[in-house]
């Protein structure tokens, strides 16, 4: 059998279902539904002129027929109680593989996020410490105002910046 013919016969490579199997299942379902339809048809009971009781889905003409009610079935069994292991059911090998793969990806993403957060924290700590050293060194520090002019910060502003930068160092360098 050629490869293209084999490929045409299979619906899904992991499940190994062939088109023939799918068609057979569809045919069986159709036949089952046809029989179910006859079981649901209205049934009648009558007594003929000889006194014989008759049953059927169409009573003879001129006979008093009474419709029959379908038999009452027992109530459905309650669903089984949840298992003690948290209701986990047995997974197919493919589903278990997909679950493990998803858990691994989630773990890798979480680890990558933690590494990125740790790196950002380290960089912010180093920058805060460098800014604090610069402010505490006593050298003149300038900034640009709204007009674009270079302005040196005063002692009062320096003290506020040292306090703010010290808080940043305390936050980032724990």
C-alpha positions in Angstrom: 0.0 0.0 0.0 1.5 3.4 -0.9 2.3 6.0 1.7 -0.4 8.4 0.4 -3.0 5.6 0.6 -1.9 4.9 4.2 -2.1 8.6 5.1 -5.6 8.8 3.6 -6.8 5.9 5.7 -5.8 7.3 9.1 -7.8 10.1 10.8 -5.4 10.9 13.5 -1.8 9.4 13.7 -1.7 9.3 17.6 -5.0 7.5 18.0 -4.5 5.2 15.0 -8.1 5.3 14.0 -8.8 4.5 10.4 -11.5 5.9 8.2 -13.0 2.5 8.0 -13.3 2.3 11.8 -14.9 5.8 11.9 -17.4 4.8 9.2 -18.3 1.6 11.1 -18.9 3.5 14.3 -21.1 6.0 12.5 -23.1 3.2 10.9 -23.6 1.5 14.2 -24.8 4.7 15.8 -27.4 5.3 12.9 -28.7 1.7 13.3 -29.0 2.1 17.1 -30.9 5.4 16.7 -33.3 3.7 14.3 -34.1 1.0 16.8 -34.5 3.6 19.6 -37.1 5.4 17.5 -39.3 2.4 17.3 -39.0 1.8 21.1 -40.3 5.3 21.7 -43.4 4.9 19.5 -46.8 5.2 21.2 -48.2 1.8 22.2 -52.0 0.9 22.6 -54.0 -1.8 24.3 -57.4 -3.0 23.1 -59.9 -5.8 23.4 -61.3 -7.3 20.2 -64.8 -8.7 19.6 -63.7 -12.2 20.7 -62.4 -10.8 24.0 -58.7 -11.2 23.2 -56.4 -8.4 24.4 -54.2 -7.0 21.7 -51.2 -4.6 21.9 -49.7 -2.6 19.1 -48.7 0.8 17.8 -51.9 1.2 15.6 -55.2 -0.2 17.0 -57.7 -1.7 14.5 -60.5 0.6 13.4 -63.7 0.6 15.4 -62.1 -0.8 18.6 -61.8 1.2 21.9 -58.0 1.4 22.5 -56.2 2.9 25.5 -52.7 4.4 25.1 -50.1 2.7 27.3 -47.7 4.6 29.4 -44.0 3.7 29.0 -42.8 1.6 31.9 -41.3 3.6 34.7 -37.7 2.9 35.1 -35.8 3.0 38.4 -34.1 6.2 39.2 -30.6 6.6 38.0 -27.8 5.5 40.3 -26.2 8.4 42.2 -22.8 9.4 40.8 -19.9 7.6 42.5 -18.4 9.4 45.4 -15.2 11.3 44.7 -12.0 9.4 45.2 -9.9 10.1 48.2 -7.0 11.3 46.0 -8.9 14.5 45.1 -11.0 13.0 42.3 -8.1 12.5 40.0 -8.9 10.0 37.2 -6.5 8.0 35.2 -5.2 9.9 32.2 -4.5 8.5 28.9 -0.7 8.4 28.0 -1.1 11.2 25.5 -3.1 13.4 28.0 -0.5 12.6 30.8 2.3 13.6 28.4 0.5 16.9 27.5 -0.1 17.6 31.2 3.6 16.9 32.1 4.7 19.1 29.2 2.5 21.9 30.3 3.7 21.7 33.9 7.3 21.7 32.7 6.6 24.8 30.6 4.9 26.6 33.5 7.9 25.7 35.7 10.4 27.0 33.2 8.4 30.2 32.7 8.2 30.7 36.5 11.9 30.1 36.9 12.7 32.5 34.0 10.5 35.2 35.6 12.2 34.7 39.0 15.6 35.0 37.3 14.6 38.2 35.5 13.2 39.6 38.8 16.4 38.8 40.7 18.5 40.4 37.9 16.4 43.5 37.9 16.6 43.7 41.7 20.4 43.3 41.5 20.8 46.1 38.9 18.5 48.4 40.8 20.5 47.7 44.0 23.8 48.5 42.3 22.4 51.7 40.8 20.9 52.9 44.1 24.2 52.2 45.9 26.2 54.1 43.2 23.8 57.1 43.4 24.0 57.1 47.2 27.9 57.0 47.1 27.8 59.9 44.6 25.5 62.0 46.8 27.5 61.3 49.9 30.8 62.1 48.3 30.1 65.8 48.4 30.9 66.5 44.8 28.7 69.0 43.0 25.7 67.5 41.3 23.7 69.3 38.7 20.4 68.7 37.0 18.6 70.4 34.1 15.6 72.5 34.9 12.4 73.1 32.8 14.1 75.9 30.8 16.9 73.5 29.9 19.5 75.3 32.1 22.0 73.5 34.2 21.3 73.9 37.9 23.4 72.6 40.8 21.5 71.1 43.8 21.8 72.7 47.1 22.5 71.1 50.5 18.8 70.9 51.4 18.0 69.1 48.1 21.1 66.9 48.6 19.8 65.8 52.0 16.4 64.9 50.6 18.0 63.0 47.7 20.3 61.1 50.1 17.3 60.1 52.2 15.3 59.0 49.2 18.2 57.1 47.7 18.9 55.4 51.1 15.3 54.2 51.2 15.8 52.8 47.6 19.0 51.0 48.7 17.1 49.5 51.7 14.3 48.3 49.4 16.4 46.9 46.6 19.4 45.5 48.5 17.6 43.2 51.1 
